[in-house]
Amino acid sequence: MIQAIYTACNLRICAAGHQYDNGGNSPDSPECERGRKAHSGLTSTLAAPARRALQGLGIDSPDALAQYTRGEIAGLHGVGPAGLHRLEAALTDAGLTFKQ
């Protein structure tokens, strides 16, 4: 009974009309997240929160990422040590670095 109340309180409907149990803070359903996930490119290896944070700033390429300092990117929600390492590797592969 308690679980049913918990689920009912967390039931959400995303903009696309998908119903989902939002135990976390995602604004979108799992179906929408899967559709948005990049299969290649800069954000393809990142977790969804980090990917959304970068996309929100319009960062979709190493050139765009290089316009920010390491600290600015590290301060974004969802960008942890592993994600930051992946982003630095992508910059290095492109012959770029974070802004100083």
Secondary structure, 3 states (H helix, E strand, C coil): CHHHHHHHHHEEECCCCCEEECCCCCCCCHHHHHHHCCCCCCCCCCCHHHHHHHHHCCCCCHHHHCCCEHHHHHCCCCCCHHHHHHHHHHHHHCCCCCEC
